[in-house]
Amino acid sequence: MHAPLLLALIVGLGIGFLAQRSRFCTMGAIRDLVLFGQTHLLSGFISLLVFAFLTNLALGQFHPGFAGQPVAHTMQTWNFAGMMLAGLAFALAGGCPGRQLFLSGEGDGDAAVFVLGMIVGAGFAHNFGLASSPKGIGPHGMAAVIVGMAVCLFIGFTMRQTTK
């Protein structure tokens, strides 16, 4: 499955331009709402959800739940644990992967290293039995989630700044 190349390029450039100009960040939107009561970034997050939902409905690709998804298994506990690990890792790294991608396109070196890390991590996961598929969790997926959570919690608790 793939999108037509020219259409994907045009739509991707358009969305990238809008996301960069609006400072789109899903984690930043929730942070700003919870900590500061600001909804500027939240409007972009809600727009993403609404337009993705409507697009999937229009294309006949909307299927609620985990069953019947192109690349998902139905083991809810491990779906949740994997996404919890991803969220914690992105929070520790300083932001959502989309924002890091936009920043790397602007020339931010730290963001570029983040993006390269995501690419290498995806390759590692798919080549060494960590990634899941519709058939279920990869042979080493559970261990990877547990070790990843332990590492992220260790980093989070030992690298925090304390006030005196």
Phi and psi in radians as a Rosetta constraint file:
Dihedral C 1 N 2 CA 2 C 2 CIRCULARHARMONIC -2.757 0.35
Dihedral N 2 CA 2 C 2 N 3 CIRCULARHARMONIC 2.745 0.35
Dihedral C 2 N 3 CA 3 C 3 CIRCULARHARMONIC -1.485 0.35
Dihedral N 3 CA 3 C 3 N 4 CIRCULARHARMONIC 2.716 0.35
Dihedral C 3 N 4 CA 4 C 4 CIRCULARHARMONIC -1.024 0.35
Dihedral N 4 CA 4 C 4 N 5 CIRCULARHARMONIC 2.319 0.35
Dihedral C 4 N 5 CA 5 C 5 CIRCULARHARMONIC -0.994 0.35
Dihedral N 5 CA 5 C 5 N 6 CIRCULARHARMONIC -0.894 0.35
Dihedral C 5 N 6 CA 6 C 6 CIRCULARHARMONIC -1.128 0.35
Dihedral N 6 CA 6 C 6 N 7 CIRCULARHARMONIC -0.759 0.35
Dihedral C 6 N 7 CA 7 C 7 CIRCULARHARMONIC -1.086 0.35
Dihedral N 7 CA 7 C 7 N 8 CIRCULARHARMONIC -0.776 0.35
Dihedral C 7 N 8 CA 8 C 8 CIRCULARHARMONIC -1.085 0.35
Dihedral N 8 CA 8 C 8 N 9 CIRCULARHARMONIC -0.716 0.35
Dihedral C 8 N 9 CA 9 C 9 CIRCULARHARMONIC -1.124 0.35
Dihedral N 9 CA 9 C 9 N 10 CIRCULARHARMONIC -0.798 0.35
Dihedral C 9 N 10 CA 10 C 10 CIRCULARHARMONIC -1.135 0.35
Dihedral N 10 CA 10 C 10 N 11 CIRCULARHARMONIC -0.842 0.35
Dihedral C 10 N 11 CA 11 C 11 CIRCULARHARMONIC -1.131 0.35
Dihedral N 11 CA 11 C 11 N 12 CIRCULARHARMONIC -0.736 0.35
Dihedral C 11 N 12 CA 12 C 12 CIRCULARHARMONIC -1.081 0.35
Dihedral N 12 CA 12 C 12 N 13 CIRCULARHARMONIC -0.750 0.35
Dihedral C 12 N 13 CA 13 C 13 CIRCULARHARMONIC -1.140 0.35
Dihedral N 13 CA 13 C 13 N 14 CIRCULARHARMONIC -0.686 0.35
Dihedral C 13 N 14 CA 14 C 14 CIRCULARHARMONIC -1.129 0.35
Dihedral N 14 CA 14 C 14 N 15 CIRCULARHARMONIC -0.823 0.35
Dihedral C 14 N 15 CA 15 C 15 CIRCULARHARMONIC -1.151 0.35
Dihedral N 15 CA 15 C 15 N 16 CIRCULARHARMONIC -0.718 0.35
Dihedral C 15 N 16 CA 16 C 16 CIRCULARHARMONIC -1.063 0.35
Dihedral N 16 CA 16 C 16 N 17 CIRCULARHARMONIC -0.734 0.35
Dihedral C 16 N 17 CA 17 C 17 CIRCULARHARMONIC -1.084 0.35
Dihedral N 17 CA 17 C 17 N 18 CIRCULARHARMONIC -0.833 0.35
Dihedral C 17 N 18 CA 18 C 18 CIRCULARHARMONIC -1.119 0.35
Dihedral N 18 CA 18 C 18 N 19 CIRCULARHARMONIC -0.714 0.35
Dihedral C 18 N 19 CA 19 C 19 CIRCULARHARMONIC -1.159 0.35
Dihedral N 19 CA 19 C 19 N 20 CIRCULARHARMONIC -0.691 0.35
Dihedral C 19 N 20 CA 20 C 20 CIRCULARHARMONIC -1.185 0.35
Dihedral N 20 CA 20 C 20 N 21 CIRCULARHARMONIC -0.764 0.35
Dihedral C 20 N 21 CA 21 C 21 CIRCULARHARMONIC -1.209 0.35
Dihedral N 21 CA 21 C 21 N 22 CIRCULARHARMONIC -0.534 0.35
Dihedral C 21 N 22 CA 22 C 22 CIRCULARHARMONIC -1.622 0.35
Dihedral N 22 CA 22 C 22 N 23 CIRCULARHARMONIC -0.019 0.35
Dihedral C 22 N 23 CA 23 C 23 CIRCULARHARMONIC 1.033 0.35
Dihedral N 23 CA 23 C 23 N 24 CIRCULARHARMONIC 0.726 0.35
Dihedral C 23 N 24 CA 24 C 24 CIRCULARHARMONIC -1.032 0.35
Dihedral N 24 CA 24 C 24 N 25 CIRCULARHARMONIC 2.266 0.35
Dihedral C 24 N 25 CA 25 C 25 CIRCULARHARMONIC -2.793 0.35
Dihedral N 25 CA 25 C 25 N 26 CIRCULARHARMONIC 2.072 0.35
Dihedral C 25 N 26 CA 26 C 26 CIRCULARHARMONIC -1.185 0.35
Dihedral N 26 CA 26 C 26 N 27 CIRCULARHARMONIC -0.766 0.35
Dihedral C 26 N 27 CA 27 C 27 CIRCULARHARMONIC -1.173 0.35
Dihedral N 27 CA 27 C 27 N 28 CIRCULARHARMONIC -0.673 0.35
Dihedral C 27 N 28 CA 28 C 28 CIRCULARHARMONIC -1.129 0.35
Dihedral N 28 CA 28 C 28 N 29 CIRCULARHARMONIC -0.598 0.35
Dihedral C 28 N 29 CA 29 C 29 CIRCULARHARMONIC -1.119 0.35
Dihedral N 29 CA 29 C 29 N 30 CIRCULARHARMONIC -0.796 0.35
Dihedral C 29 N 30 CA 30 C 30 CIRCULARHARMONIC -1.213 0.35
Dihedral N 30 CA 30 C 30 N 31 CIRCULARHARMONIC -0.711 0.35
Dihedral C 30 N 31 CA 31 C 31 CIRCULARHARMONIC -1.030 0.35
Dihedral N 31 CA 31 C 31 N 32 CIRCULARHARMONIC -0.853 0.35
Dihedral C 31 N 32 CA 32 C 32 CIRCULARHARMONIC -1.103 0.35
Dihedral N 32 CA 32 C 32 N 33 CIRCULARHARMONIC -0.639 0.35
Dihedral C 32 N 33 CA 33 C 33 CIRCULARHARMONIC -1.182 0.35
Dihedral N 33 CA 33 C 33 N 34 CIRCULARHARMONIC -0.832 0.35
Dihedral C 33 N 34 CA 34 C 34 CIRCULARHARMONIC -1.225 0.35
Dihedral N 34 CA 34 C 34 N 35 CIRCULARHARMONIC -0.808 0.35
Dihedral C 34 N 35 CA 35 C 35 CIRCULARHARMONIC -1.469 0.35
Dihedral N 35 CA 35 C 35 N 36 CIRCULARHARMONIC -0.633 0.35
Dihedral C 35 N 36 CA 36 C 36 CIRCULARHARMONIC -2.089 0.35
Dihedral N 36 CA 36 C 36 N 37 CIRCULARHARMONIC -0.142 0.35
Dihedral C 36 N 37 CA 37 C 37 CIRCULARHARMONIC 1.239 0.35
Dihedral N 37 CA 37 C 37 N 38 CIRCULARHARMONIC 0.291 0.35
Dihedral C 37 N 38 CA 38 C 38 CIRCULARHARMONIC -1.588 0.35
Dihedral N 38 CA 38 C 38 N 39 CIRCULARHARMONIC 2.448 0.35
Dihedral C 38 N 39 CA 39 C 39 CIRCULARHARMONIC -2.008 0.35
Dihedral N 39 CA 39 C 39 N 40 CIRCULARHARMONIC 0.134 0.35
Dihedral C 39 N 40 CA 40 C 40 CIRCULARHARMONIC -1.008 0.35
Dihedral N 40 CA 40 C 40 N 41 CIRCULARHARMONIC -0.929 0.35
Dihedral C 40 N 41 CA 41 C 41 CIRCULARHARMONIC -1.254 0.35
Dihedral N 41 CA 41 C 41 N 42 CIRCULARHARMONIC -0.477 0.35
Dihedral C 41 N 42 CA 42 C 42 CIRCULARHARMONIC -1.124 0.35
Dihedral N 42 CA 42 C 42 N 43 CIRCULARHARMONIC -0.554 0.35
Dihedral C 42 N 43 CA 43 C 43 CIRCULARHARMONIC -1.096 0.35
Dihedral N 43 CA 43 C 43 N 44 CIRCULARHARMONIC -0.641 0.35
Dihedral C 43 N 44 CA 44 C 44 CIRCULARHARMONIC -1.183 0.35
Dihedral N 44 CA 44 C 44 N 45 CIRCULARHARMONIC -0.696 0.35
Dihedral C 44 N 45 CA 45 C 45 CIRCULARHARMONIC -1.114 0.35
Dihedral N 45 CA 45 C 45 N 46 CIRCULARHARMONIC -0.791 0.35
Dihedral C 45 N 46 CA 46 C 46 CIRCULARHARMONIC -1.160 0.35
Dihedral N 46 CA 46 C 46 N 47 CIRCULARHARMONIC -0.680 0.35
Dihedral C 46 N 47 CA 47 C 47 CIRCULARHARMONIC -1.051 0.35
Dihedral N 47 CA 47 C 47 N 48 CIRCULARHARMONIC -0.739 0.35
Dihedral C 47 N 48 CA 48 C 48 CIRCULARHARMONIC -1.026 0.35
Dihedral N 48 CA 48 C 48 N 49 CIRCULARHARMONIC -0.841 0.35
Dihedral C 48 N 49 CA 49 C 49 CIRCULARHARMONIC -1.078 0.35
Dihedral N 49 CA 49 C 49 N 50 CIRCULARHARMONIC -0.784 0.35
Dihedral C 49 N 50 CA 50 C 50 CIRCULARHARMONIC -1.131 0.35
Dihedral N 50 CA 50 C 50 N 51 CIRCULARHARMONIC -0.850 0.35
Dihedral C 50 N 51 CA 51 C 51 CIRCULARHARMONIC -1.209 0.35
Dihedral N 51 CA 51 C 51 N 52 CIRCULARHARMONIC -0.625 0.35
Dihedral C 51 N 52 CA 52 C 52 CIRCULARHARMONIC -1.126 0.35
Dihedral N 52 CA 52 C 52 N 53 CIRCULARHARMONIC -0.752 0.35
Dihedral C 52 N 53 CA 53 C 53 CIRCULARHARMONIC -1.071 0.35
Dihedral N 53 CA 53 C 53 N 54 CIRCULARHARMONIC -0.846 0.35
Dihedral C 53 N 54 CA 54 C 54 CIRCULARHARMONIC -1.143 0.35
Dihedral N 54 CA 54 C 54 N 55 CIRCULARHARMONIC -0.684 0.35
Dihedral C 54 N 55 CA 55 C 55 CIRCULARHARMONIC -1.121 0.35
Dihedral N 55 CA 55 C 55 N 56 CIRCULARHARMONIC -0.778 0.35
Dihedral C 55 N 56 CA 56 C 56 CIRCULARHARMONIC -1.132 0.35
Dihedral N 56 CA 56 C 56 N 57 CIRCULARHARMONIC -0.635 0.35
Dihedral C 56 N 57 CA 57 C 57 CIRCULARHARMONIC -1.125 0.35
Dihedral N 57 CA 57 C 57 N 58 CIRCULARHARMONIC -0.805 0.35
Dihedral C 57 N 58 CA 58 C 58 CIRCULARHARMONIC -1.112 0.35
Dihedral N 58 CA 58 C 58 N 59 CIRCULARHARMONIC -0.618 0.35
Dihedral C 58 N 59 CA 59 C 59 CIRCULARHARMONIC -1.548 0.35
Dihedral N 59 CA 59 C 59 N 60 CIRCULARHARMONIC -0.003 0.35
Dihedral C 59 N 60 CA 60 C 60 CIRCULARHARMONIC 1.231 0.35
Dihedral N 60 CA 60 C 60 N 61 CIRCULARHARMONIC 0.458 0.35
Dihedral C 60 N 61 CA 61 C 61 CIRCULARHARMONIC -1.888 0.35
Dihedral N 61 CA 61 C 61 N 62 CIRCULARHARMONIC 0.188 0.35
Dihedral C 61 N 62 CA 62 C 62 CIRCULARHARMONIC -1.499 0.35
Dihedral N 62 CA 62 C 62 N 63 CIRCULARHARMONIC 2.096 0.35
Dihedral C 62 N 63 CA 63 C 63 CIRCULARHARMONIC -2.423 0.35
Dihedral N 63 CA 63 C 63 N 64 CIRCULARHARMONIC 1.777 0.35
Dihedral C 63 N 64 CA 64 C 64 CIRCULARHARMONIC -1.146 0.35
Dihedral N 64 CA 64 C 64 N 65 CIRCULARHARMONIC 2.587 0.35
Dihedral C 64 N 65 CA 65 C 65 CIRCULARHARMONIC 1.561 0.35
Dihedral N 65 CA 65 C 65 N 66 CIRCULARHARMONIC 3.129 0.35
Dihedral C 65 N 66 CA 66 C 66 CIRCULARHARMONIC -1.481 0.35
Dihedral N 66 CA 66 C 66 N 67 CIRCULARHARMONIC -0.505 0.35
Dihedral C 66 N 67 CA 67 C 67 CIRCULARHARMONIC -1.199 0.35
Dihedral N 67 CA 67 C 67 N 68 CIRCULARHARMONIC 2.388 0.35
Dihedral C 67 N 68 CA 68 C 68 CIRCULARHARMONIC 1.406 0.35
Dihedral N 68 CA 68 C 68 N 69 CIRCULARHARMONIC 0.183 0.35
Dihedral C 68 N 69 CA 69 C 69 CIRCULARHARMONIC -1.491 0.35
Dihedral N 69 CA 69 C 69 N 70 CIRCULARHARMONIC 2.625 0.35
Dihedral C 69 N 70 CA 70 C 70 CIRCULARHARMONIC -1.052 0.35
Dihedral N 70 CA 70 C 70 N 71 CIRCULARHARMONIC -0.684 0.35
Dihedral C 70 N 71 CA 71 C 71 CIRCULARHARMONIC -2.386 0.35
Dihedral N 71 CA 71 C 71 N 72 CIRCULARHARMONIC 1.073 0.35
Dihedral C 71 N 72 CA 72 C 72 CIRCULARHARMONIC -2.569 0.35
Dihedral N 72 CA 72 C 72 N 73 CIRCULARHARMONIC 2.568 0.35
Dihedral C 72 N 73 CA 73 C 73 CIRCULARHARMONIC -1.858 0.35
Dihedral N 73 CA 73 C 73 N 74 CIRCULARHARMONIC 3.043 0.35
Dihedral C 73 N 74 CA 74 C 74 CIRCULARHARMONIC -1.852 0.35
Dihedral N 74 CA 74 C 74 N 75 CIRCULARHARMONIC 0.320 0.35
Dihedral C 74 N 75 CA 75 C 75 CIRCULARHARMONIC -1.542 0.35
Dihedral N 75 CA 75 C 75 N 76 CIRCULARHARMONIC 1.539 0.35
Dihedral C 75 N 76 CA 76 C 76 CIRCULARHARMONIC -1.002 0.35
Dihedral N 76 CA 76 C 76 N 77 CIRCULARHARMONIC -0.691 0.35
Dihedral C 76 N 77 CA 77 C 77 CIRCULARHARMONIC -1.034 0.35
Dihedral N 77 CA 77 C 77 N 78 CIRCULARHARMONIC -0.775 0.35
Dihedral C 77 N 78 CA 78 C 78 CIRCULARHARMONIC -1.369 0.35
Dihedral N 78 CA 78 C 78 N 79 CIRCULARHARMONIC -0.475 0.35
Dihedral C 78 N 79 CA 79 C 79 CIRCULARHARMONIC -1.078 0.35
Dihedral N 79 CA 79 C 79 N 80 CIRCULARHARMONIC -0.829 0.35
Dihedral C 79 N 80 CA 80 C 80 CIRCULARHARMONIC -1.109 0.35
Dihedral N 80 CA 80 C 80 N 81 CIRCULARHARMONIC -0.817 0.35
Dihedral C 80 N 81 CA 81 C 81 CIRCULARHARMONIC -1.087 0.35
Dihedral N 81 CA 81 C 81 N 82 CIRCULARHARMONIC -0.729 0.35
Dihedral C 81 N 82 CA 82 C 82 CIRCULARHARMONIC -1.124 0.35
Dihedral N 82 CA 82 C 82 N 83 CIRCULARHARMONIC -0.712 0.35
Dihedral C 82 N 83 CA 83 C 83 CIRCULARHARMONIC -1.272 0.35
Dihedral N 83 CA 83 C 83 N 84 CIRCULARHARMONIC -0.561 0.35
Dihedral C 83 N 84 CA 84 C 84 CIRCULARHARMONIC -1.123 0.35
Dihedral N 84 CA 84 C 84 N 85 CIRCULARHARMONIC -0.744 0.35
Dihedral C 84 N 85 CA 85 C 85 CIRCULARHARMONIC -1.093 0.35
Dihedral N 85 CA 85 C 85 N 86 CIRCULARHARMONIC -0.783 0.35
Dihedral C 85 N 86 CA 86 C 86 CIRCULARHARMONIC -1.066 0.35
Dihedral N 86 CA 86 C 86 N 87 CIRCULARHARMONIC -0.793 0.35
Dihedral C 86 N 87 CA 87 C 87 CIRCULARHARMONIC -1.072 0.35
Dihedral N 87 CA 87 C 87 N 88 CIRCULARHARMONIC -0.770 0.35
Dihedral C 87 N 88 CA 88 C 88 CIRCULARHARMONIC -1.118 0.35
Dihedral N 88 CA 88 C 88 N 89 CIRCULARHARMONIC -0.753 0.35
Dihedral C 88 N 89 CA 89 C 89 CIRCULARHARMONIC -1.107 0.35
Dihedral N 89 CA 89 C 89 N 90 CIRCULARHARMONIC -0.733 0.35
Dihedral C 89 N 90 CA 90 C 90 CIRCULARHARMONIC -1.183 0.35
Dihedral N 90 CA 90 C 90 N 91 CIRCULARHARMONIC -0.637 0.35
Dihedral C 90 N 91 CA 91 C 91 CIRCULARHARMONIC -1.130 0.35
Dihedral N 91 CA 91 C 91 N 92 CIRCULARHARMONIC -0.748 0.35
Dihedral C 91 N 92 CA 92 C 92 CIRCULARHARMONIC -1.161 0.35
Dihedral N 92 CA 92 C 92 N 93 CIRCULARHARMONIC -0.539 0.35
Dihedral C 92 N 93 CA 93 C 93 CIRCULARHARMONIC -1.420 0.35
Dihedral N 93 CA 93 C 93 N 94 CIRCULARHARMONIC -0.187 0.35
Dihedral C 93 N 94 CA 94 C 94 CIRCULARHARMONIC 1.864 0.35
Dihedral N 94 CA 94 C 94 N 95 CIRCULARHARMONIC 0.124 0.35
Dihedral C 94 N 95 CA 95 C 95 CIRCULARHARMONIC 2.756 0.35
Dihedral N 95 CA 95 C 95 N 96 CIRCULARHARMONIC 3.010 0.35
Dihedral C 95 N 96 CA 96 C 96 CIRCULARHARMONIC -1.238 0.35
Dihedral N 96 CA 96 C 96 N 97 CIRCULARHARMONIC 2.699 0.35
Dihedral C 96 N 97 CA 97 C 97 CIRCULARHARMONIC -1.099 0.35
Dihedral N 97 CA 97 C 97 N 98 CIRCULARHARMONIC -0.590 0.35
Dihedral C 97 N 98 CA 98 C 98 CIRCULARHARMONIC -1.088 0.35
Dihedral N 98 CA 98 C 98 N 99 CIRCULARHARMONIC -0.809 0.35
Dihedral C 98 N 99 CA 99 C 99 CIRCULARHARMONIC -1.078 0.35
Dihedral N 99 CA 99 C 99 N 100 CIRCULARHARMONIC -0.719 0.35
Dihedral C 99 N 100 CA 100 C 100 CIRCULARHARMONIC -1.110 0.35
Dihedral N 100 CA 100 C 100 N 101 CIRCULARHARMONIC -0.620 0.35
Dihedral C 100 N 101 CA 101 C 101 CIRCULARHARMONIC -1.135 0.35
Dihedral N 101 CA 101 C 101 N 102 CIRCULARHARMONIC -0.767 0.35
Dihedral C 101 N 102 CA 102 C 102 CIRCULARHARMONIC -1.120 0.35
Dihedral N 102 CA 102 C 102 N 103 CIRCULARHARMONIC -0.744 0.35
Dihedral C 102 N 103 CA 103 C 103 CIRCULARHARMONIC -1.125 0.35
Dihedral N 103 CA 103 C 103 N 104 CIRCULARHARMONIC -0.647 0.35
Dihedral C 103 N 104 CA 104 C 104 CIRCULARHARMONIC -1.147 0.35
Dihedral N 104 CA 104 C 104 N 105 CIRCULARHARMONIC -0.600 0.35
Dihedral C 104 N 105 CA 105 C 105 CIRCULARHARMONIC -1.174 0.35
Dihedral N 105 CA 105 C 105 N 106 CIRCULARHARMONIC -0.409 0.35
Dihedral C 105 N 106 CA 106 C 106 CIRCULARHARMONIC -1.485 0.35
Dihedral N 106 CA 106 C 106 N 107 CIRCULARHARMONIC -0.114 0.35
Dihedral C 106 N 107 CA 107 C 107 CIRCULARHARMONIC 1.805 0.35
Dihedral N 107 CA 107 C 107 N 108 CIRCULARHARMONIC 0.162 0.35
Dihedral C 107 N 108 CA 108 C 108 CIRCULARHARMONIC -1.285 0.35
Dihedral N 108 CA 108 C 108 N 109 CIRCULARHARMONIC 1.995 0.35
Dihedral C 108 N 109 CA 109 C 109 CIRCULARHARMONIC -1.130 0.35
Dihedral N 109 CA 109 C 109 N 110 CIRCULARHARMONIC -0.710 0.35
Dihedral C 109 N 110 CA 110 C 110 CIRCULARHARMONIC -1.076 0.35
Dihedral N 110 CA 110 C 110 N 111 CIRCULARHARMONIC -0.733 0.35
Dihedral C 110 N 111 CA 111 C 111 CIRCULARHARMONIC -1.152 0.35
Dihedral N 111 CA 111 C 111 N 112 CIRCULARHARMONIC -0.628 0.35
Dihedral C 111 N 112 CA 112 C 112 CIRCULARHARMONIC -1.122 0.35
Dihedral N 112 CA 112 C 112 N 113 CIRCULARHARMONIC -0.693 0.35
Dihedral C 112 N 113 CA 113 C 113 CIRCULARHARMONIC -1.125 0.35
Dihedral N 113 CA 113 C 113 N 114 CIRCULARHARMONIC -0.697 0.35
Dihedral C 113 N 114 CA 114 C 114 CIRCULARHARMONIC -1.016 0.35
Dihedral N 114 CA 114 C 114 N 115 CIRCULARHARMONIC -0.832 0.35
Dihedral C 114 N 115 CA 115 C 115 CIRCULARHARMONIC -1.126 0.35
Dihedral N 115 CA 115 C 115 N 116 CIRCULARHARMONIC -0.754 0.35
Dihedral C 115 N 116 CA 116 C 116 CIRCULARHARMONIC -1.072 0.35
Dihedral N 116 CA 116 C 116 N 117 CIRCULARHARMONIC -0.666 0.35
Dihedral C 116 N 117 CA 117 C 117 CIRCULARHARMONIC -1.095 0.35
Dihedral N 117 CA 117 C 117 N 118 CIRCULARHARMONIC -0.690 0.35
Dihedral C 117 N 118 CA 118 C 118 CIRCULARHARMONIC -1.125 0.35
Dihedral N 118 CA 118 C 118 N 119 CIRCULARHARMONIC -0.712 0.35
Dihedral C 118 N 119 CA 119 C 119 CIRCULARHARMONIC -1.157 0.35
Dihedral N 119 CA 119 C 119 N 120 CIRCULARHARMONIC -0.809 0.35
Dihedral C 119 N 120 CA 120 C 120 CIRCULARHARMONIC -1.115 0.35
Dihedral N 120 CA 120 C 120 N 121 CIRCULARHARMONIC -0.729 0.35
Dihedral C 120 N 121 CA 121 C 121 CIRCULARHARMONIC -1.076 0.35
Dihedral N 121 CA 121 C 121 N 122 CIRCULARHARMONIC -0.711 0.35
Dihedral C 121 N 122 CA 122 C 122 CIRCULARHARMONIC -1.130 0.35
Dihedral N 122 CA 122 C 122 N 123 CIRCULARHARMONIC -0.749 0.35
Dihedral C 122 N 123 CA 123 C 123 CIRCULARHARMONIC -1.097 0.35
Dihedral N 123 CA 123 C 123 N 124 CIRCULARHARMONIC -0.731 0.35
Dihedral C 123 N 124 CA 124 C 124 CIRCULARHARMONIC -1.089 0.35
Dihedral N 124 CA 124 C 124 N 125 CIRCULARHARMONIC -0.812 0.35
Dihedral C 124 N 125 CA 125 C 125 CIRCULARHARMONIC -1.083 0.35
Dihedral N 125 CA 125 C 125 N 126 CIRCULARHARMONIC -0.705 0.35
Dihedral C 125 N 126 CA 126 C 126 CIRCULARHARMONIC -1.368 0.35
Dihedral N 126 CA 126 C 126 N 127 CIRCULARHARMONIC -0.444 0.35
Dihedral C 126 N 127 CA 127 C 127 CIRCULARHARMONIC -1.603 0.35
Dihedral N 127 CA 127 C 127 N 128 CIRCULARHARMONIC -0.272 0.35
Dihedral C 127 N 128 CA 128 C 128 CIRCULARHARMONIC -2.126 0.35
Dihedral N 128 CA 128 C 128 N 129 CIRCULARHARMONIC 0.481 0.35
Dihedral C 128 N 129 CA 129 C 129 CIRCULARHARMONIC 1.238 0.35
Dihedral N 129 CA 129 C 129 N 130 CIRCULARHARMONIC 0.462 0.35
Dihedral C 129 N 130 CA 130 C 130 CIRCULARHARMONIC -1.700 0.35
Dihedral N 130 CA 130 C 130 N 131 CIRCULARHARMONIC -0.504 0.35
Dihedral C 130 N 131 CA 131 C 131 CIRCULARHARMONIC -1.348 0.35
Dihedral N 131 CA 131 C 131 N 132 CIRCULARHARMONIC 2.654 0.35
Dihedral C 131 N 132 CA 132 C 132 CIRCULARHARMONIC -1.677 0.35
Dihedral N 132 CA 132 C 132 N 133 CIRCULARHARMONIC 2.951 0.35
Dihedral C 132 N 133 CA 133 C 133 CIRCULARHARMONIC -2.565 0.35
Dihedral N 133 CA 133 C 133 N 134 CIRCULARHARMONIC 3.082 0.35
Dihedral C 133 N 134 CA 134 C 134 CIRCULARHARMONIC -1.018 0.35
Dihedral N 134 CA 134 C 134 N 135 CIRCULARHARMONIC -0.346 0.35
Dihedral C 134 N 135 CA 135 C 135 CIRCULARHARMONIC -1.330 0.35
Dihedral N 135 CA 135 C 135 N 136 CIRCULARHARMONIC -0.348 0.35
Dihedral C 135 N 136 CA 136 C 136 CIRCULARHARMONIC 2.428 0.35
Dihedral N 136 CA 136 C 136 N 137 CIRCULARHARMONIC -2.885 0.35
Dihedral C 136 N 137 CA 137 C 137 CIRCULARHARMONIC -1.321 0.35
Dihedral N 137 CA 137 C 137 N 138 CIRCULARHARMONIC 2.539 0.35
Dihedral C 137 N 138 CA 138 C 138 CIRCULARHARMONIC -1.077 0.35
Dihedral N 138 CA 138 C 138 N 139 CIRCULARHARMONIC 2.820 0.35
Dihedral C 138 N 139 CA 139 C 139 CIRCULARHARMONIC -1.030 0.35
Dihedral N 139 CA 139 C 139 N 140 CIRCULARHARMONIC -0.461 0.35
Dihedral C 139 N 140 CA 140 C 140 CIRCULARHARMONIC -2.046 0.35
Dihedral N 140 CA 140 C 140 N 141 CIRCULARHARMONIC 0.230 0.35
Dihedral C 140 N 141 CA 141 C 141 CIRCULARHARMONIC -1.105 0.35
Dihedral N 141 CA 141 C 141 N 142 CIRCULARHARMONIC -0.775 0.35
Dihedral C 141 N 142 CA 142 C 142 CIRCULARHARMONIC -1.084 0.35
Dihedral N 142 CA 142 C 142 N 143 CIRCULARHARMONIC -0.795 0.35
Dihedral C 142 N 143 CA 143 C 143 CIRCULARHARMONIC -1.101 0.35
Dihedral N 143 CA 143 C 143 N 144 CIRCULARHARMONIC -0.690 0.35
Dihedral C 143 N 144 CA 144 C 144 CIRCULARHARMONIC -1.108 0.35
Dihedral N 144 CA 144 C 144 N 145 CIRCULARHARMONIC -0.717 0.35
Dihedral C 144 N 145 CA 145 C 145 CIRCULARHARMONIC -1.137 0.35
Dihedral N 145 CA 145 C 145 N 146 CIRCULARHARMONIC -0.776 0.35
Dihedral C 145 N 146 CA 146 C 146 CIRCULARHARMONIC -1.133 0.35
Dihedral N 146 CA 146 C 146 N 147 CIRCULARHARMONIC -0.813 0.35
Dihedral C 146 N 147 CA 147 C 147 CIRCULARHARMONIC -1.132 0.35
Dihedral N 147 CA 147 C 147 N 148 CIRCULARHARMONIC -0.744 0.35
Dihedral C 147 N 148 CA 148 C 148 CIRCULARHARMONIC -1.068 0.35
Dihedral N 148 CA 148 C 148 N 149 CIRCULARHARMONIC -0.732 0.35
Dihedral C 148 N 149 CA 149 C 149 CIRCULARHARMONIC -1.129 0.35
Dihedral N 149 CA 149 C 149 N 150 CIRCULARHARMONIC -0.739 0.35
Dihedral C 149 N 150 CA 150 C 150 CIRCULARHARMONIC -1.086 0.35
Dihedral N 150 CA 150 C 150 N 151 CIRCULARHARMONIC -0.756 0.35
Dihedral C 150 N 151 CA 151 C 151 CIRCULARHARMONIC -1.125 0.35
Dihedral N 151 CA 151 C 151 N 152 CIRCULARHARMONIC -0.801 0.35
Dihedral C 151 N 152 CA 152 C 152 CIRCULARHARMONIC -1.122 0.35
Dihedral N 152 CA 152 C 152 N 153 CIRCULARHARMONIC -0.718 0.35
Dihedral C 152 N 153 CA 153 C 153 CIRCULARHARMONIC -1.145 0.35
Dihedral N 153 CA 153 C 153 N 154 CIRCULARHARMONIC -0.705 0.35
Dihedral C 153 N 154 CA 154 C 154 CIRCULARHARMONIC -1.044 0.35
Dihedral N 154 CA 154 C 154 N 155 CIRCULARHARMONIC -0.848 0.35
Dihedral C 154 N 155 CA 155 C 155 CIRCULARHARMONIC -1.083 0.35
Dihedral N 155 CA 155 C 155 N 156 CIRCULARHARMONIC -0.788 0.35
Dihedral C 155 N 156 CA 156 C 156 CIRCULARHARMONIC -1.078 0.35
Dihedral N 156 CA 156 C 156 N 157 CIRCULARHARMONIC -0.723 0.35
Dihedral C 156 N 157 CA 157 C 157 CIRCULARHARMONIC -1.435 0.35
Dihedral N 157 CA 157 C 157 N 158 CIRCULARHARMONIC -0.481 0.35
Dihedral C 157 N 158 CA 158 C 158 CIRCULARHARMONIC -1.603 0.35
Dihedral N 158 CA 158 C 158 N 159 CIRCULARHARMONIC -0.357 0.35
Dihedral C 158 N 159 CA 159 C 159 CIRCULARHARMONIC -1.823 0.35
Dihedral N 159 CA 159 C 159 N 160 CIRCULARHARMONIC 0.192 0.35
Dihedral C 159 N 160 CA 160 C 160 CIRCULARHARMONIC -1.328 0.35
Dihedral N 160 CA 160 C 160 N 161 CIRCULARHARMONIC 2.647 0.35
Dihedral C 160 N 161 CA 161 C 161 CIRCULARHARMONIC -1.589 0.35
Dihedral N 161 CA 161 C 161 N 162 CIRCULARHARMONIC 2.356 0.35
Dihedral C 161 N 162 CA 162 C 162 CIRCULARHARMONIC -1.913 0.35
Dihedral N 162 CA 162 C 162 N 163 CIRCULARHARMONIC 2.561 0.35
Dihedral C 162 N 163 CA 163 C 163 CIRCULARHARMONIC -1.664 0.35
Dihedral N 163 CA 163 C 163 N 164 CIRCULARHARMONIC 2.560 0.35
